[in-house]
Amino acid sequence: MRIGVLGTGNMADALAAHWVRAGHEVTVGGRDTDRARRLAERLGDGVRHGDLAAAAGAGEVVLVALPYGVGEVVVRELSAALDGKVLLDCSNPVGAPGFRLLTGDGPSAARRLVLAAPGARVVKAFNLCHEGVWRMAPPVFDGRPLAVPVCGDDPAALALVGTLVRDAGCTPVAAGGLDRAGLLEATAALFIGLWVGEGADVQAIAPPLAYAAGAAG
């Protein structure tokens, strides 16, 4: 699979590393092309680099690994190059004060990418964990691979992203259409607030599946 990566930060590094190991053709792009070159070299032989437009043009799937707000601006600038492509959004619109959801009552971060590039097929995934988790190879806890909720409206796009989730050693979970991406983003805001603000173990919040609808028989 040909994958373009918009951004040269921690999420770009962590996720792209899995896909390079899986044999995908990766192109890293950034406004700072020297930083993109250094990341490409760190990821391994055969990884290409260039500016943001080069990464957008090179991938059939394009990861938007940019801060909330910045991604929307960049995607709008590259809208023509992204037409028909799968746009993978891993951003979290979470900020101060109190780890609040920055989108408020407006569209989700993922939906804003649709508005910025109407011809792209946007999928939301990889937003619930710190980049340190994505650096694990693979992310397995108590013998269970990490489950990754995925939201999107296009079945073919969801299938491609599902492959990339599995290539990261994780299990894709169908979380509904893109209209539910805002729920994923709100979940991230809640989890980050509990993890960072309260030191709480959010894994302890949900009961086992057998008990999800009430006491097991």
N, C-alpha and C positions, 0 to 999 in steps of 0.2 A: 504494500500500500504506500502511496506517496503522501507524506504528511508535511505540511507547513506549520511552523511554530512562530507565532507572533509574540515576541518578547524574549528576554534573555535572563530573567530572574529565576528564583528558586523553583517555582512551579514548572516553568519551561524546562529547566534542567532535570528535575525529578521525573516528570512524566516522559519526556523524550528519551531518557536513558532506558526505560523499559522497552520502548518501541524500537530503538536502535538494536537492543539485544534480540528482539523478536525478528529482526531482519527487514524492517520497513525502511523505506527511503526517506530520510528526514532532511529538511532544509530549515535552518534557524535564521530568523530575520529580526533585526532591531534597528532603531533609529541610530544607534551607535554600532556601526558595522564591525569595528574592531572588537567590541565586546561579543558580538555575534560570532566572529571568527574564533575567539578564545573558547566560547561555549562549544562550538562545533568540534574543535580540536579535542576538548575534554570528553565529549561524547563518543568519539572514536573515528576511525578511518571511514571515509566515504560519506560522512555527514557534511552537507553543503551549508553555506552561509551566505548572507547578503543583507540587503535592507528589507524593510517590512513588505514592500511590493514584491520582492523576489520570493519571499516565503509564501505570500498569498497566491502567487502565480504557480508555485511549484506543487502545491498539495491538492489532492482530491478531498482530503480532510485537513482543515486548518484550525489549529488550537489557538484560542485567544487567551494567552497567559499574561494578561495585562491588568493593572489595577482597575477597579470599577471607575467608570467615567472615561478613563483614557482609552479603554477598549472600544467604547462606543464611537469616540472621535476617529480612531484609527480605522475601524471597520467602515465608517461612512466614507473616509477618504479612499478606501480600497474597494468600494462597493462593486464596481464593474468587474474587477478581477475575481471577486468572490461569487459571482453569479453562478448558480447551480451547484456550488460546492457545499460540503458539510462543514458548518461552523460550530466548533466545540467550545462551549463557554464554561470555564471553571471558576469564574469570579465570585466574590462574595461582597455584596454591597453593605458592608457592616462598618460602623465607625463610632466615634465619640459623639456625645457622651453615652456611656453605659452600653456599648456594643449594640447600638440601635440599628434598625434596618434603614438604610439611607434612601431607599426607593419610596418610602412612605406609602401613600395611597396610589402612587402612579404605577406604571408598568414595571415588571420585574427587570432585572439586569439582562436576562436572556431575551425577553421581549423587546427591549431597547435595541438589541443587536438586529432583530428582525426589521425594526423600523429603519435602522441605519443601512441595512443591506437586504432589501426585500427579496432579492433573487436567491439568497443563500438559504440553506436548510439548517436551522439552528437546533442544536442539542445541548442540554444542560447535564453536566456530570462532573465528578471529581472535585466537588466544592465543599465536602463536609469534613475534610481532614487537613491537618497541617502538612506542609511539604515534607517534613521529616518522616511521616507515615508513608508517603509515596516513594521515598528513597529506599524503603525496605524492599528486599527482593527474595520472596514476595511478602506483601503485608498479610501475615497469618497470625491469628490470635487464638490461643487455646485450641490449636489444631484446625481452626475454621478460617478459610480465606475471607478477607474483608468484602462485604457486600457494598456495591456502588449503585445508588439510585440513579436512573437515567430518565430524563424527560425529553420528549420530542414528538413531532407530528408526522414525520416522514419515515415509513417503515424501513426503507433502504438505508437512510441515514442512521437510524437506530441500530440496524444490523452492523454497520461499519464501526460505530462507537462501541457496541457490545464486544466486537473482536478486540478493540484496543483495551477495553476493561480487562478482558481475559488475558491479554498479553502482558498486563501489569500484575498478573497473578491473582486477580480479584474476580468476583462473581457479579455480573450485571443484574440489576433488579429493575424491572419495568415499573416506572413510577408515574406513568400517565403521559398525557400530552403536554405541550409546552405551556399550557395554561396553568399547570401545576408547578412550574419552575419557581414561581414566587414562594411556594410552600417549602421547597428545598432551601431557598435563600433565607427564609425566616427560620427554618430549622438550624441553619448554620449560625445565625445570630444568637439563637437560644443556646446552642451548644457552646459556642465560643464564650458567651457570658458565664455559663456554668463552669466550664473548664478553667478559664482565666480568672474570672471574678470571684468564684466561690470555691474553686478547687474540687468540684464535684465530679464523680465518676458517672458520666451520662449513660454508660452501658448498663448501669444498675436501674435505669428508669423504666425500661420496657420488660415485661414478663416474657418467658418463653412463648413461642408461637402456640403451643398447645393450650395456653391459658389466656390467649389474646381476647377471646370472646367470653371469658368467664372461667370458672373452675373446671379443670379437666375431669372427665367422668371417671 
